[in-house]
Amino acid sequence: MGKPKKEGFLREDFGEAIYQNFDLETKQSRTIKFLEFMIYFVGFLGALLALPQAYRIWFAGEVIGSLYSWIALAAFTPFWILYGILNRKFSLAMTYVVWLVVALLVIVGIYVN
């Protein structure tokens, strides 16, 4: 007979190896904290790297890239935001909030210009 499961927490969902390496129920390990930081950093950096495209659309009048791609990104992003909020993954939610703002800047800029 295996270890008893705590109510509301399924070990098999996370994989036994991950569960043994990181004590997910009591505290965050250094690795988890580092990954949380990197999610913020990479997410915001990615959105910042898209800002030059928004700048060129708004201030130089150069429409570059696919409007449909940006519309798709803006349409799907709220699902990631909601997922992050409901699962208490606020770094994920905040990353996609920034991406949504950038996508909307690009979309509106294309229509204005």
VEXRONU-787023 format. One line per 5 residues: for each residue z, x, y of N, C-alpha, C. Coordinates in steps of 0.05 Angstrom, whole numbers, plus 5000, padded with zeros to 4 digits. Layout:
BEGIN
Z X Y Z X Y Z X Y | ...
! end
This chain:
BEGIN
5000 5017 4977 5000 5000 5000 5000 5018 5025 | 4983 5011 5044 4980 5028 5068 5002 5022 5089 | 4999 5036 5111 5018 5032 5133 5015 5004 5144 | 5037 4991 5152 5035 4964 5164 5022 4966 5191 | 5005 4946 5197 4991 4945 5222 5008 4931 5243
5007 4941 5267 5021 4927 5289 5003 4904 5298 | 5016 4882 5304 5001 4859 5312 4985 4864 5337 | 4960 4856 5337 4942 4859 5360 4929 4886 5362 | 4934 4904 5343 4923 4931 5345 4911 4938 5318 | 4885 4941 5316 4872 4947 5291 4864 4976 5290
4877 4990 5272 4871 5019 5269 4843 5024 5261 | 4832 5008 5243 4805 5013 5233 4784 5011 5254 | 4790 4997 5276 4771 4995 5298 4767 5022 5312 | 4786 5039 5311 4785 5064 5325 4779 5088 5307 | 4780 5083 5281 4776 5105 5263 4802 5120 5258
4807 5125 5233 4832 5137 5225 4835 5165 5237 | 4813 5181 5238 4815 5208 5249 4823 5208 5279 | 4811 5190 5294 4818 5188 5322 4847 5179 5325 | 4855 5160 5309 4882 5149 5311 4903 5170 5305 | 4897 5188 5286 4916 5209 5279 4917 5231 5300
4894 5237 5313 4893 5258 5333 4905 5250 5359 | 4902 5225 5367 4912 5215 5392 4931 5192 5387 | 4955 5194 5398 4974 5173 5395 4968 5152 5415 | 4950 5133 5408 4939 5114 5427 4960 5093 5435 | 4980 5089 5419 4999 5068 5425 5021 5077 5444
5028 5102 5444 5051 5110 5460 5045 5126 5485 | 5025 5144 5484 5019 5160 5507 4990 5170 5506 | 4980 5178 5529 4953 5189 5529 4954 5219 5525 | 4936 5229 5509 4936 5258 5505 4921 5272 5528 | 4922 5298 5529 4908 5313 5550 4878 5307 5548
4868 5305 5524 4839 5300 5521 4831 5273 5532 | 4847 5253 5527 4841 5226 5537 4842 5227 5568 | 4862 5240 5579 4864 5241 5608 4840 5257 5620 | 4832 5278 5607 4809 5293 5616 4783 5276 5615 | 4780 5261 5594 4756 5244 5591 4756 5222 5612
4780 5211 5618 4782 5191 5639 4773 5203 5666 | 4782 5227 5672 4774 5240 5697 4744 5245 5697 | 4733 5254 5675 4705 5260 5673 4688 5234 5676 | 4698 5212 5666 4683 5186 5670 4681 5180 5700 | 4702 5183 5714 4701 5179 5743 4681 5198 5756
4685 5224 5750 4669 5245 5762 4639 5241 5756 | 4632 5239 5731 4604 5236 5723 4592 5210 5733 | 4607 5189 5732 4597 5163 5742 4591 5163 5771 | 4610 5173 5787 4605 5175 5816 4584 5195 5823 | 4584 5217 5809 4563 5238 5814 4535 5226 5808
4533 5212 5786 4507 5199 5780 4498 5180 5801 | 4516 5164 5811 4509 5146 5833 4502 5161 5859 | 4517 5182 5864 4511 5198 5888 4483 5211 5886 | 4475 5219 5862 4449 5231 5858 4426 5211 5862 | 4433 5185 5861 4413 5164 5866 4411 5157 5896
4431 5165 5911 4431 5159 5940 4407 5170 5955 | 4397 5194 5949 4373 5204 5964 4349 5185 5961 | 4347 5171 5939 4325 5152 5936 4329 5129 5955 | 4354 5119 5956 4360 5097 5975 4355 5106 6004 | 4363 5131 6010 4358 5142 6037 4329 5142 6044
4312 5152 6025 4284 5154 6030 4271 5127 6034 | 4281 5107 6019 4270 5080 6022 4278 5068 6049 | 4304 5071 6057 4313 5059 6081 4304 5074 6107 | 4304 5100 6107 4299 5115 6131 4272 5127 6133 | 4259 5133 6111 4232 5145 6112 4211 5124 6105
4219 5101 6096 4200 5080 6089 4184 5086 6063 | 4192 5105 6048 4179 5113 6023 4190 5097 6000 | 4174 5079 5990 4182 5063 5966 4175 5079 5942 | 4196 5090 5928 4192 5106 5905 4207 5094 5882 | 4198 5097 5858 4212 5087 5835 4203 5059 5829
4214 5048 5807 4207 5021 5798 4227 5001 5807 | 4217 4981 5822 4234 4959 5831 4246 4945 5807 | 4230 4941 5786 4240 4926 5763 4263 4941 5749 | 4262 4967 5749 4284 4982 5737 4310 4979 5752 | 4308 4979 5778 4332 4975 5795 4342 4947 5792
4324 4927 5791 4333 4899 5787 4347 4896 5760 | 4336 4909 5739 4349 4907 5713 4376 4921 5713 | 4378 4943 5727 4404 4957 5729 4424 4939 5743 | 4416 4927 5765 4434 4909 5780 4441 4884 5764 | 4423 4875 5747 4429 4851 5731 4448 4856 5708
4446 4880 5696 4462 4886 5673 4489 4898 5680 | 4491 4910 5704 4516 4924 5712 4540 4905 5713 | 4538 4881 5722 4562 4864 5722 4575 4860 5695 | 4559 4861 5674 4570 4859 5647 4588 4883 5641 | 4580 4907 5649 4596 4931 5645 4621 4929 5662
4619 4919 5686 4643 4916 5703 4663 4897 5690 | 4653 4874 5681 4671 4855 5669 4683 4866 5643 | 4667 4880 5627 4677 4893 5603 4700 4913 5609 | 4695 4929 5630 4715 4948 5638 4741 4935 5647 | 4739 4913 5662 4762 4899 5672 4778 4886 5649
4763 4872 5632 4776 4858 5610 4789 4877 5589 | 4778 4900 5586 4789 4920 5567 4806 4941 5581 | 4812 4936 5606 4830 4954 5622 4819 4982 5623 | 4793 4985 5624 4779 5010 5627 4769 5011 5656 | 4788 5016 5674 4782 5014 5703 4763 5036 5712
4764 5059 5699 4745 5080 5706 4717 5071 5701 | 4713 5057 5679 4686 5047 5672 4678 5025 5692 | 4696 5007 5698 4690 4986 5717 4683 4997 5745 | 4699 5016 5755 4694 5027 5781 4668 5043 5782 | 4661 5057 5761 4636 5071 5759 4613 5052 5763
4614 5030 5749 4592 5011 5751 4592 4995 5777 | 4615 4992 5790 4615 4980 5817 4599 4998 5836 | 4603 5024 5834 4588 5043 5851 4558 5041 5845 | 4551 5041 5819 4523 5039 5811 4511 5013 5821 | 4526 4991 5821 4516 4965 5830 4510 4967 5860
4528 4979 5875 4523 4982 5904 4498 4998 5910 | 4494 5020 5896 4471 5037 5899 4445 5022 5892 | 4446 5007 5869 4423 4992 5860 4416 4971 5881 | 4436 4957 5892 4430 4937 5912 4419 4949 5938 | 4429 4973 5945 4418 4986 5969 4388 4992 5965
4381 5001 5941 4353 5007 5935 4336 4982 5935 | 4346 4961 5922 4330 4936 5920 4326 4924 5948 | 4348 4922 5963 4345 4910 5990 4327 4928 6007 | 4330 4954 6005 4313 4972 6020 4284 4969 6014 | 4277 4964 5989 4249 4960 5982 4238 4935 5994
4254 4914 5993 4245 4888 6005 4244 4889 6035 | 4262 4904 6048 4261 4906 6077 4238 4922 6087 | 4232 4944 6072 4210 4961 6080 4184 4951 6067
! end
